[in-house]
């Protein structure tokens, strides 16, 4: 089973995040695109209680089913992860429904991916903040973070769902899906 090991670093703007990644030697690997994630759980929220996640991600024409195990203790976020892809997001959602899983949360982000050494480094624009995410073994995360001018004190290891919940509470806003507001088309 694969291990996901990552940290997030907060940035004030997308431009500041991109500049930091470029300065650290990042090479663009995948251009900016919208990721639309739908999280599923049992009706009694068993997965959430056990700190697991079950997600269907729509990334362009690809649908990716991901299970993540409970986070392990450590300086970086580490958890078991199983992923598989297919071309039909509706079939994945129907399959989960047939197995008794129900949608419980939706999250969107714009993401672009960079390579720095062996690390995958992303610039993530969410509806509430901008993050650079570093995914690699802990030693490589530390090296990339130094190149970005950051230290372990800057590491954020919470999930986007948790960060969004905190942001909503801090801004006296009800917690709900983390999605971008629809574009408003001016009247003719």
Residue frames relative to the residue before (quaternion, step in Angstrom):
aa qw qx qy qz dx dy dz
X 1.0000 0.0000 0.0000 0.0000 0.00 0.00 0.00
X 0.4453 -0.7078 0.4862 0.2535 3.58 -0.92 0.92
X 0.2926 -0.7194 0.6000 0.1920 3.53 -1.27 0.52
X 0.2366 -0.7157 0.6389 0.1536 3.53 -1.02 0.87
X 0.0215 0.7799 -0.6236 0.0493 3.57 -0.80 1.06
X 0.2062 0.8013 -0.5228 0.2054 3.56 -0.53 1.17
X 0.1011 -0.7262 0.6678 0.1286 3.48 -1.45 0.16
X 0.2819 -0.7070 0.6156 0.2043 3.52 -1.34 0.35
X 0.1385 -0.7506 0.6407 0.0824 3.54 -1.21 0.67
X 0.3605 -0.7571 0.5090 0.1941 3.57 -0.78 1.02
X 0.0654 -0.7774 0.6254 0.0186 3.57 -1.12 0.80
X 0.5688 -0.6257 0.4231 0.3254 3.56 -1.13 0.67
X 0.8109 0.0357 0.0184 0.5838 3.59 1.01 -0.80
X 0.6327 -0.5056 0.4205 0.4090 3.53 -1.30 0.29
X 0.6428 0.5337 -0.3281 0.4408 3.58 0.95 -0.85
X 0.6495 0.5051 -0.3186 0.4707 3.61 0.97 -0.81
X 0.6464 0.5138 -0.3191 0.4652 3.59 0.99 -0.80
X 0.6632 0.4998 -0.3066 0.4651 3.59 0.88 -0.91
X 0.6495 0.5228 -0.3215 0.4488 3.58 0.92 -0.89
X 0.6458 0.5155 -0.3200 0.4634 3.59 0.95 -0.85
X 0.6663 0.4960 -0.3035 0.4669 3.59 0.93 -0.90
X 0.6546 0.5003 -0.3173 0.4695 3.61 0.93 -0.83
X 0.6486 0.5221 -0.3096 0.4592 3.59 0.96 -0.88
X 0.6813 0.4763 -0.2757 0.4827 3.60 1.10 -0.72
X 0.6184 -0.5829 0.3358 0.4063 3.60 1.27 0.03
X 0.3488 0.7696 -0.4772 0.2415 3.58 1.21 0.29
X 0.1731 -0.7517 0.6304 0.0873 3.54 -1.07 0.89
X 0.4663 -0.6871 0.4795 0.2839 3.56 -0.76 1.06
X 0.1440 -0.8018 0.5781 0.0466 3.57 -0.80 1.08
X 0.7828 0.0312 0.0101 0.6215 3.59 1.06 -0.81
X 0.4427 -0.7245 0.4724 0.2365 3.56 -0.74 1.11
X 0.6962 -0.4783 0.3591 0.3968 3.52 -1.36 0.38
X 0.1700 0.7529 -0.6227 0.1287 3.53 -1.03 0.95
X 0.5330 -0.6242 0.4735 0.3195 3.54 -1.30 0.39
X 0.1517 -0.7404 0.6491 0.0862 3.54 -1.01 0.94
X 0.1007 -0.7851 0.6105 0.0290 3.57 -0.85 0.99
X 0.0789 -0.8285 0.5540 -0.0204 3.55 -0.36 1.30
X 0.0745 -0.7580 0.6466 0.0420 3.54 -1.07 0.83
X 0.2131 -0.7830 0.5781 0.0861 3.53 -0.76 1.14
X 0.1752 -0.7849 0.5920 0.0525 3.53 -1.10 0.85
X 0.0056 0.7716 -0.6359 0.0138 3.52 -1.24 0.56
X 0.5892 -0.5104 0.4573 0.4280 3.53 -1.32 -0.03
X 0.6774 -0.4905 0.3465 0.4248 3.60 -1.21 0.33
X 0.7323 0.3967 -0.2380 0.4997 3.61 1.06 -0.67
X 0.4776 -0.7185 0.3993 0.3101 3.62 1.33 0.35
X 0.1375 0.8307 -0.5245 0.1268 3.58 1.03 0.80
X 0.6552 0.5180 -0.3325 0.4379 3.62 0.86 -0.88
X 0.6526 0.5069 -0.3225 0.4617 3.59 0.92 -0.85
X 0.6476 0.5230 -0.3209 0.4518 3.59 0.91 -0.86
X 0.7308 0.4000 -0.2186 0.5081 3.57 1.10 -0.74
X 0.4588 -0.7192 0.4126 0.3194 3.61 1.33 0.29
X 0.4477 0.6379 -0.4808 0.4018 3.55 1.04 0.89
X 0.1722 -0.7689 0.6027 0.1264 3.57 -1.28 0.28
X 0.0897 -0.7492 0.6551 0.0394 3.53 -1.17 0.77
X 0.0308 0.8397 -0.5304 0.1121 3.54 -0.42 1.28
X 0.1519 -0.7088 0.6763 0.1309 3.51 -1.28 0.61
X 0.1179 -0.7979 0.5907 0.0234 3.55 -0.67 1.16
X 0.1734 -0.7360 0.6434 0.1195 3.54 -1.00 0.87
X 0.0135 0.7778 -0.6218 0.0904 3.54 -0.66 1.25
X 0.7761 -0.1854 0.0826 0.5971 3.56 0.14 1.30
X 0.8073 -0.2334 0.1959 0.5053 3.58 -0.80 -1.02
X 0.6194 0.5395 -0.3416 0.4567 3.59 1.26 0.09
X 0.1714 -0.7408 0.6410 0.1043 3.55 -1.12 0.78
X 0.0929 -0.8038 0.5875 0.0101 3.57 -0.83 1.01
X 0.1997 -0.7583 0.6136 0.0923 3.55 -0.81 1.10
X 0.0042 -0.8142 0.5776 -0.0590 3.57 -0.75 1.10
X 0.1003 -0.7276 0.6742 0.0773 3.52 -1.14 0.82
X 0.0751 -0.7804 0.6199 0.0324 3.56 -1.00 0.88
X 0.3814 -0.7331 0.5246 0.2047 3.52 -0.91 0.98
X 0.7105 -0.4297 0.3195 0.4565 3.57 -1.29 0.03
X 0.5381 -0.6165 0.4573 0.3481 3.61 -1.06 0.69
X 0.3313 -0.7150 0.5831 0.1974 3.53 -1.16 0.74
X 0.5825 -0.5875 0.4237 0.3687 3.59 -1.11 0.60
X 0.4263 0.6925 -0.5146 0.2718 3.55 -1.06 0.78
X 0.6805 -0.5039 0.3624 0.3893 3.52 -1.36 0.18
X 0.7422 0.2595 -0.1731 0.5931 3.58 1.17 -0.56
X 0.5507 -0.5854 0.4653 0.3709 3.57 -1.22 0.44
X 0.0335 0.7904 -0.6061 0.0827 3.55 -0.68 1.16
X 0.2038 0.7626 -0.5961 0.1468 3.54 -0.86 1.00
X 0.5546 -0.5738 0.4777 0.3674 3.53 -1.24 0.50
X 0.0311 -0.8012 0.5973 -0.0184 3.53 -1.09 0.76
X 0.0523 -0.7527 0.6558 0.0251 3.53 -1.07 0.86
X 0.0147 0.8031 -0.5936 0.0495 3.57 -0.84 1.04
X 0.0645 0.7552 -0.6523 0.0080 3.50 -1.26 0.57
X 0.2803 -0.7847 0.5358 0.1362 3.54 -1.09 0.67
X 0.0069 -0.7553 0.6539 0.0419 3.50 -1.36 0.31
X 0.5515 -0.6450 0.4213 0.3198 3.59 -1.21 0.11
X 0.7384 0.3930 -0.2218 0.5011 3.62 1.20 -0.15
X 0.2872 -0.7883 0.5235 0.1487 3.57 -0.17 1.29
X 0.6345 0.5471 -0.3400 0.4271 3.62 1.01 -0.73
X 0.6283 0.5246 -0.3318 0.4689 3.58 1.08 -0.69
X 0.6406 0.5113 -0.3314 0.4672 3.60 0.98 -0.78
X 0.6556 0.5018 -0.3105 0.4711 3.59 0.92 -0.90
X 0.6509 0.5069 -0.3152 0.4692 3.61 0.97 -0.81
X 0.6283 0.5375 -0.3276 0.4571 3.58 1.01 -0.81
X 0.6695 0.4871 -0.3034 0.4718 3.59 0.89 -0.92
X 0.6336 0.5290 -0.3273 0.4600 3.59 1.02 -0.78
X 0.6513 0.5177 -0.3104 0.4599 3.57 0.98 -0.85
X 0.6886 0.4582 -0.2679 0.4940 3.58 1.17 -0.59
X 0.6221 -0.5910 0.3242 0.3982 3.59 1.27 0.10
X 0.5258 0.6153 -0.4287 0.4015 3.61 1.21 0.19
X 0.1772 -0.7828 0.5915 0.0770 3.54 -1.06 0.82
X 0.5373 -0.6080 0.4566 0.3648 3.60 -1.10 0.60
X 0.0818 -0.8261 0.5572 0.0218 3.58 -0.93 0.88
X 0.8053 0.0180 0.0084 0.5925 3.61 1.17 -0.34
X 0.1265 -0.7676 0.6242 0.0717 3.54 -1.15 0.69
X 0.0181 -0.7965 0.6039 -0.0228 3.57 -0.97 0.88
X 0.1159 -0.7770 0.6158 0.0606 3.54 -1.08 0.78
X 0.0981 0.7619 -0.6396 0.0290 3.51 -1.26 0.52
X 0.3563 -0.6542 0.6121 0.2652 3.49 -1.28 0.50
X 0.0374 -0.8143 0.5781 -0.0360 3.56 -0.83 1.01
X 0.0116 -0.7256 0.6861 0.0507 3.49 -1.24 0.68
X 0.2694 -0.7947 0.5329 0.1092 3.56 -1.00 0.88
X 0.1219 -0.7732 0.6219 0.0253 3.51 -1.11 0.91
X 0.2897 -0.7029 0.6133 0.2142 3.54 -1.32 0.34
X 0.0455 0.7316 -0.6794 0.0330 3.52 -1.06 0.91
X 0.7935 -0.1030 0.0172 0.5996 3.56 -0.25 1.27
X 0.7841 -0.2655 0.2244 0.5142 3.57 -0.80 -1.04
X 0.5650 0.6242 -0.3714 0.3913 3.60 1.28 -0.10
X 0.2879 -0.6710 0.6481 0.2163 3.50 -1.29 0.58
X 0.0636 -0.7986 0.5979 -0.0263 3.54 -0.66 1.17
X 0.0850 -0.8163 0.5709 0.0220 3.56 -0.73 1.03
X 0.2464 -0.6793 0.6603 0.2045 3.51 -1.31 0.46
X 0.0723 -0.8190 0.5685 -0.0283 3.54 -0.53 1.27
X 0.1414 -0.7540 0.6387 0.0591 3.55 -0.81 1.11
X 0.0650 -0.7931 0.6055 0.0112 3.57 -0.54 1.15
X 0.6659 -0.4993 0.3477 0.4317 3.62 -1.19 0.15
X 0.7764 0.3467 -0.1902 0.4907 3.63 1.16 -0.33
X 0.8170 0.0002 0.0361 0.5755 3.65 1.12 -0.40
X 0.3799 -0.6852 0.5740 0.2381 3.53 -1.41 0.17
X 0.0228 -0.8013 0.5974 -0.0239 3.55 -0.95 0.94
X 0.2364 -0.6645 0.6759 0.2137 3.47 -1.37 0.42
X 0.1367 -0.7841 0.6028 0.0553 3.55 -0.79 1.05
X 0.1491 -0.7699 0.6170 0.0658 3.56 -0.95 0.95
X 0.0349 -0.7912 0.6105 -0.0073 3.56 -0.72 1.10
X 0.3674 0.6735 -0.5454 0.3377 3.54 -0.56 1.28
X 0.6473 -0.4448 0.3946 0.4770 3.60 -1.25 -0.04
X 0.6944 -0.5270 0.2931 0.3927 3.61 -1.10 0.66
X 0.6519 0.5114 -0.3406 0.4445 3.64 0.88 -0.79
X 0.6670 0.4842 -0.2970 0.4821 3.59 0.98 -0.84
X 0.5918 0.5488 -0.3666 0.4628 3.60 1.06 -0.68
X 0.6581 0.5191 -0.3080 0.4501 3.59 0.91 -0.91
X 0.6593 0.5102 -0.3072 0.4591 3.59 0.96 -0.87
X 0.6685 0.4827 -0.3019 0.4784 3.58 0.91 -0.89
X 0.6324 0.5378 -0.3369 0.4443 3.59 0.94 -0.83
X 0.6308 0.5175 -0.3305 0.4743 3.59 0.97 -0.81
X 0.6497 0.5179 -0.3071 0.4641 3.60 0.97 -0.84
X 0.6789 0.4551 -0.2708 0.5087 3.57 1.20 -0.55
X 0.5145 -0.6611 0.4034 0.3682 3.57 1.32 -0.01
X 0.5821 0.5810 -0.3582 0.4419 3.57 1.20 0.50
X 0.2701 -0.7405 0.5972 0.1485 3.54 -1.34 0.39
X 0.7005 -0.4438 0.3267 0.4534 3.61 -1.24 0.10
X 0.5662 0.5947 -0.3910 0.4158 3.61 1.13 -0.46
X 0.6737 0.4921 -0.2824 0.4736 3.60 1.22 -0.49
X 0.4988 0.6886 -0.4226 0.3137 3.60 1.22 -0.31
X 0.1098 -0.7296 0.6715 0.0696 3.51 -1.12 0.83
X 0.0996 -0.8293 0.5489 0.0333 3.59 -0.65 1.07
X 0.4635 0.6644 -0.4589 0.3647 3.60 1.24 0.10
X 0.5498 -0.5966 0.4725 0.3442 3.56 -1.25 0.49
X 0.6338 -0.5087 0.4039 0.4200 3.56 -1.26 0.27
X 0.5948 0.5557 -0.3719 0.4462 3.62 1.04 -0.65
X 0.6814 0.4790 -0.2849 0.4745 3.59 0.88 -0.93
X 0.6518 0.5073 -0.3191 0.4647 3.58 0.93 -0.85
X 0.6433 0.5125 -0.3164 0.4727 3.60 1.01 -0.78
X 0.6286 0.5286 -0.3334 0.4628 3.59 0.98 -0.85
X 0.6545 0.5057 -0.3076 0.4705 3.60 0.96 -0.87
X 0.6529 0.5197 -0.3137 0.4530 3.58 0.95 -0.93
X 0.6445 0.5199 -0.3205 0.4599 3.58 0.94 -0.88
X 0.6611 0.5006 -0.3072 0.4669 3.59 0.92 -0.88
X 0.6795 0.4977 -0.2880 0.4557 3.60 0.93 -0.89
X 0.7480 0.3595 -0.2008 0.5205 3.59 1.16 -0.57
X 0.4543 -0.7237 0.4216 0.3036 3.57 1.28 0.49
X 0.4460 0.6609 -0.4555 0.3960 3.53 0.95 1.00
X 0.4911 -0.6525 0.4655 0.3411 3.63 -0.89 0.73
X 0.4734 -0.6626 0.5039 0.2881 3.54 -1.06 0.80
X 0.1964 0.7475 -0.6146 0.1579 3.54 -0.98 0.94
X 0.7889 -0.2870 0.2140 0.4995 3.55 -1.22 -0.30
X 0.3484 -0.7171 0.5734 0.1885 3.56 -1.15 0.79
X 0.2827 0.7643 -0.5189 0.2584 3.56 0.25 1.31
X 0.5396 -0.6039 0.4801 0.3371 3.51 -1.25 0.52
X 0.5299 -0.6058 0.4820 0.3462 3.57 -1.10 0.69
X 0.5114 -0.6372 0.4603 0.3472 3.59 -0.97 0.72
X 0.5539 -0.6007 0.4621 0.3448 3.54 -1.15 0.68
X 0.3141 -0.7365 0.5714 0.1800 3.53 -1.00 0.84
X 0.2332 -0.7637 0.5897 0.1212 3.54 -0.78 1.06
X 0.4281 -0.7096 0.4839 0.2811 3.60 -0.69 1.00
X 0.5350 -0.6156 0.4730 0.3334 3.55 -1.14 0.70
X 0.5405 -0.6413 0.4291 0.3353 3.61 -1.04 0.70
